[in-house]
Amino acid sequence: MLPPLRVLETCLYAEDLDAAFAFYSRVLKLKLHSRAEDRHVFFHCGDGMVLIFNPAETSQSLPGEIPAHGSRGSEHVCWAVARDELPRWRAQLEHHGVEIEHEESWPNGARSIYFRDPAGNSLEFATPRLWENDPD
């Protein structure tokens, strides 16, 4: 049996889906896939998906439905960005008033920028070299 090919989707949680929609579409420039009012908002990200669920609406499933998607507290997602795009992303975040929490220069030459979305989720932009087997 072969291992999984890649992460297809990742989930974050936000009670204020309007704020999440504004942040992910305007600040991070992700393309909307779909939205279900107070339940979720889904975005395309490269060849994967970012799913943002309202935990108050998705913490329990009904019989025969997809299992519950609900969590409380902040989560973490790291997006790969080209090295020469990292300064542009820093400028984009600052332009929208997003605080840069931390910048890291890793021993292997990778670089990261950490920040938060309106729901408090920990987000990161990093050069792909962060994980040594990936090209930069």
C-alpha positions in Angstrom: 0.0 0.0 0.0 1.3 3.5 -0.9 1.3 6.3 1.6 -1.1 9.3 1.1 0.0 11.6 -1.8 -0.6 14.9 0.0 -2.9 16.9 2.3 -6.1 17.5 0.3 -7.8 19.7 2.7 -7.2 21.3 6.1 -9.8 22.7 8.5 -9.8 25.8 10.7 -12.6 27.0 13.0 -14.1 30.4 13.3 -17.3 31.5 14.9 -17.5 34.7 12.8 -17.6 33.4 9.2 -18.0 37.0 7.8 -14.7 38.0 9.3 -13.1 34.7 8.1 -14.5 35.2 4.6 -13.1 38.8 4.5 -9.7 37.8 5.8 -9.1 34.8 3.6 -10.5 36.3 0.4 -9.2 39.9 0.7 -6.0 39.5 2.7 -4.8 36.0 1.7 -6.4 36.2 -1.8 -7.9 32.7 -1.7 -10.6 31.9 -4.2 -14.0 31.0 -2.7 -15.3 27.5 -3.4 -18.6 27.6 -1.5 -20.3 29.0 1.6 -23.2 27.7 3.7 -24.3 30.8 5.8 -23.4 30.2 9.4 -22.0 26.7 8.9 -18.8 26.9 6.8 -16.8 28.7 4.1 -14.5 26.8 1.8 -11.6 28.1 -0.3 -9.3 26.8 -3.0 -5.6 26.9 -2.2 -3.3 25.6 -4.9 -4.5 22.0 -5.5 -5.9 21.7 -2.0 -8.7 23.2 0.1 -8.9 25.3 3.2 -12.2 24.6 5.0 -13.4 27.0 7.7 -16.1 25.7 9.9 -18.2 27.4 12.6 -17.7 25.0 15.5 -21.1 25.9 17.0 -22.8 24.5 13.8 -20.5 21.6 13.1 -19.6 20.0 16.4 -22.3 17.4 16.2 -23.4 15.2 13.3 -26.7 13.7 12.6 -27.0 9.9 11.9 -26.0 9.1 8.3 -24.1 12.5 7.9 -20.5 13.2 7.5 -18.8 13.0 11.0 -18.7 16.2 13.0 -16.2 18.9 12.2 -15.8 21.0 15.4 -12.9 22.2 17.4 -12.3 25.0 19.9 -9.2 27.0 20.3 -6.6 28.1 17.7 -5.3 25.8 15.0 -2.2 26.1 12.8 -1.7 26.1 9.0 1.5 26.8 7.2 1.4 27.9 3.5 4.4 27.4 1.2 5.4 30.6 -0.6 8.3 31.3 -2.9 11.3 33.0 -1.2 10.9 36.1 -3.4 7.2 36.3 -2.5 7.8 36.4 1.2 8.4 40.2 1.4 5.3 40.8 -0.7 3.2 38.8 1.6 4.7 40.6 4.6 3.7 43.9 2.9 0.2 42.6 2.1 -0.4 41.6 5.7 0.9 44.9 7.0 -1.3 46.8 4.5 -4.3 45.1 6.0 -3.3 45.7 9.6 -2.4 42.1 10.3 0.3 41.9 13.0 3.4 39.9 12.2 3.9 37.8 15.4 7.3 36.4 14.5 9.7 35.9 11.7 12.1 33.0 11.7 15.3 32.2 9.7 15.7 28.4 10.0 19.1 26.7 10.2 18.5 25.1 6.8 17.9 28.5 5.1 14.1 28.4 5.2 12.2 31.5 6.3 8.8 31.8 8.1 6.4 34.6 8.9 3.8 33.9 11.7 0.5 35.8 12.1 -3.1 35.2 13.1 -6.5 35.3 11.5 -9.5 37.1 13.1 -10.5 33.9 14.9 -7.0 33.6 16.5 -5.8 30.7 14.3 -2.0 30.6 14.0 -1.0 31.0 10.4 2.4 30.8 8.7 4.0 31.6 5.4 7.2 29.6 4.9 9.6 28.8 2.1 9.2 25.2 1.1 12.8 24.3 2.2 11.4 24.4 5.8 11.0 20.6 5.3 14.4 19.6 3.9 13.2 17.1 1.3 11.2 19.9 -0.5 12.7 22.1 -3.2 12.9 25.8 -2.4 
